[in-house]
């Protein structure tokens, strides 16, 4: 499968395609890895696709991932790429900024993601995790994906926003997020009433109003939540966020954290249910460990379970960029203005780097195997380069705190032979929401 990469510009290959979107999307829906293997073998290491109202250059493999994400020549831009999908709804979020402006804002935001800040977020989230999980015992016909989604949103409102909301207000904000996130996959990409796009635009307004309403009190009173931290965050140069920056970044952060963490935990729960021996090992580790910040950050086996679950199901399955000038990837010509994509979801199933890639095996992340070190980009579920996820440790803390509580209070299972029906058209999610049998320990 690996091609010899030409060195001079004259030798560059022309990318084949475009494949037409709908048949491709349908096959993607059924079996994304196999479908991509087939088209990669047939058309080459870079392939044009007509999907989501544009032409995408799908770039396969770890070398392409490294070139695009590390972006040494500063050729690939995030803003125009992500804006196409989520721009009007998540405008000026950190991930949508580029180059000097991105660096400037990232340096400010970093102040809200220090180790000390993590400890404080952890302290805020623990009681809510306990009360949230205690309620699961009464849920009839529990579906893990839904339970995690609700819990993550509740936690986000506590640890991110730090504002007490009644049930109706929570539901309104929840709906606004869902509408804003869904809007990116709308087929009609204009403000036509009734379309997901129009709902996304309305949702953005709801969210802006919500954050602007609460902002003065946050600036005045401070607090241990992320919203308050962004209000006071300063880079080493003393730069800080304006009100509009805080609102834009908060809306983006909630989105960036919510579905990704939900999917990660669902994947962990799914694999631990399918492989109960791993669930028992993780439980033994959790029972032997404390639940304070230092203890949960040392849950080594759980860390490997999380990474392996992320490898098998990357919450952000595809990372888009736009080429700001003509360049090449994998020896193929990429014209100026082209949309390129890197797919962690696909690349994480490459047997060259991940032997037996469909098998759930957390030990592949342990010494001496360390398959995640088989290539600089072998594992890029959190991206790579300057846009690498700033919330990676936050996600780790939250997931571990939740799984520590979950493993020590419940046992869950799925019927023998169950395989979750994964939908991959936008962000991955199980179409059946992952029904499980959940028992108190
Ligand atoms: C397991 C959960 C998560 C996964 C798998 C994940 C994945 C990613 C990926 C792949 C990117 C890079 C996107 C790109 O290069 O185009 C990214 C960026 C980002 N993530 Fe996460 N994320 C997770 C959780 C979080 C959380 C909890 C937060 C916030 C608290 C967060 C905030 C961000 C931000 C702000 C960026 C943009 C960084 C930049 O452009 O400099 N993420 N994430």
Boltz pocket constraint, residues with backbone or C-beta under 6 A from the ligand:
constraints:
  - pocket:
      binder: B
      contacts: [[A, 78], [A, 94], [A, 95], [A, 96], [A, 97], [A, 106], [A, 253], [A, 256], [A, 257], [A, 258], [A, 260], [A, 261], [A, 264], [A, 310], [A, 314], [A, 315], [A, 316], [A, 319], [A, 320], [A, 380], [A, 381], [A, 382], [A, 383], [A, 384], [A, 386], [A, 387], [A, 388], [A, 389], [A, 390], [A, 391], [A, 392], [A, 394], [A, 395]]
      max_distance: 6.0
